[in-house]
Each structure stands twice: as structure tokens, then as C-alpha cells.
Amino acid sequence: MIITYYGKQFFKIQRGEMVLAFNPVSKSSKSGISAHFGADIALVTTNHPDYNGLEQLSHGERTPFAITGPGDYEIKGIFIKGVSSDALITGKKYINTVYIFSVDNINIVFLGALSDAGFSKEAREAINNPDILFVPIGGKEGGGVLDARSAAKLASSLEPKLIIPMDYDSSSLKAFLKESGEEKAEVVEKLTLKLKDLENKEGEVVVLSAT
């Protein structure tokens, strides 16, 4: 499994020929992030231009199966559960979907544009022992995605083996690493993982730099 980061919350997870993409940045986003590739499965947590650019994920004959909200899904042998939560972007409320799924027996939780660390009971139960947690960290207190302190606290409570921060700038990343006690976290351009690589890890932070 290879994980690539493009900025905001735009990730690609590749297993062999199969490609999953998360929160592609739309062409109408003001973020300036642009990446285009073919995906088999696309997951969108929040219907906002920073996260809903499905048009960026079709290439040639490859058009993704798009998942854009809560529910239970099975595509290409991958079971995906989406649980509803809240997002707050520039003062406006959105529905955010937390996705829980497994690739190569690695349990992954993608929190999306989560703005409130107070999960529903259903979400807590679904997020059982994640191996990898994707957590937004770049918000400010009182608005946007989780801020560094709330993100670090939530990540710790979910007890993942590996934490991947997203939606950050340099100051929020620095604050998050300090709150997590991980100032010396590894920074990588791509992350290649097998299940055995996660053995004996406990809340380790790996930072992916945007390509």
C-alpha cells in the first residue's frame, strides 16, 4: 500500500493496480492545489470545493465509484462504512462523513473535515482500534476543522498505531507535533506500508509532504 498526499485532505492510496482517492480538491477551490489521475474508488467527506473535486479523478476509461456520504458500501472487495459528523467551514455548517475501511488488513479511519471532536456513539463504536488515522489539524479555535490541540487529544483517545495529519500549514503542524510529543516525527514524500510495519507502533505520527 502506497499513500501519496497532494495538499488539504487530498490523498491517494494505491494497492497494486487499485487506486482509492480521498477528498480531491476541485478546480473551483481557492487553495491552488491541482492534481489529476484516474481512481477506482473516490471518497468525499464534505460537499465543499476543497474536498469534492470528483472531476479530477477520471482518466481515460477509468472513472471512480464515488462515495459521498454516510452508509455501508462494498466495492472491489473493500468494505467501507461512512458515519455522519459535523464540519464547519468559513462559518457555514456542512455534513462531514467519517470513513472507516480496511486495505490489506490495515484498518484505516479518515476523519475528513471534522470540526467537532465530540463523536456520536455510532462513530465511536465504528472506529474500533484503527491502525491508521487521518486527522485534520489546521483549524482555529471556534471554526474550521479541528485545531492542533483538539486534533492531538482526539487522535490520542482513538489509540491508532499511526497518525497522519492533514489540512495543515507549518504553524499548525508544529503545534500538533508538540501537542502529540512527536516533534521529531518523520517527514516523507510517500508512505509505503505493509501490516507488519505497524507492529509495535503506538500513536506514531508520520507527516506526508504535499507533492
MOPE-V528257 format. One record per backbone hydrogen bond with DSSP energy under -1.0 kcal/mol. NH is the residue of the N-H (numbers start at 1). CO is the residue of the C=O. If there is no record, write none. Layout:
<<NH;CO> <NH;CO>>
This chain:
<<2;14> <3;191> <4;12> <6;10> <10;7> <11;22> <12;4> <13;20> <14;2> <15;18> <18;15> <20;13> <21;41> <22;11> <23;43> <26;49> <29;26> <37;56> <39;57> <40;19> <41;19> <42;65> <43;21> <44;67> <48;46> <51;48> <52;48> <53;24> <54;52> <56;53> <57;54> <59;62> <62;59> <65;40> <67;42> <71;82> <73;80> <75;78> <78;75> <80;73> <81;100> <82;71> <83;98> <85;96> <87;94> <89;92> <92;89> <94;87> <96;85> <97;45> <98;83> <99;110> <100;81> <101;108> <103;106> <106;103> <108;101> <109;132> <110;99> <111;134> <115;86> <119;117> <124;120> <125;121> <126;122> <127;123> <128;126> <131;107> <132;107> <133;162> <134;109> <135;164> <137;166> <139;146> <140;143> <143;140> <146;114> <151;147> <152;148> <153;149> <154;150> <155;151> <156;152> <157;153> <158;154> <162;131> <163;204> <164;133> <166;135> <167;8> <173;169> <174;170> <175;171> <176;172> <177;173> <178;174> <179;175> <180;176> <181;178> <182;177> <185;182> <188;207> <191;3> <193;1> <197;194> <198;195> <199;196> <201;198> <203;160> <204;161> <206;163> <207;186> <209;188> <211;5>>
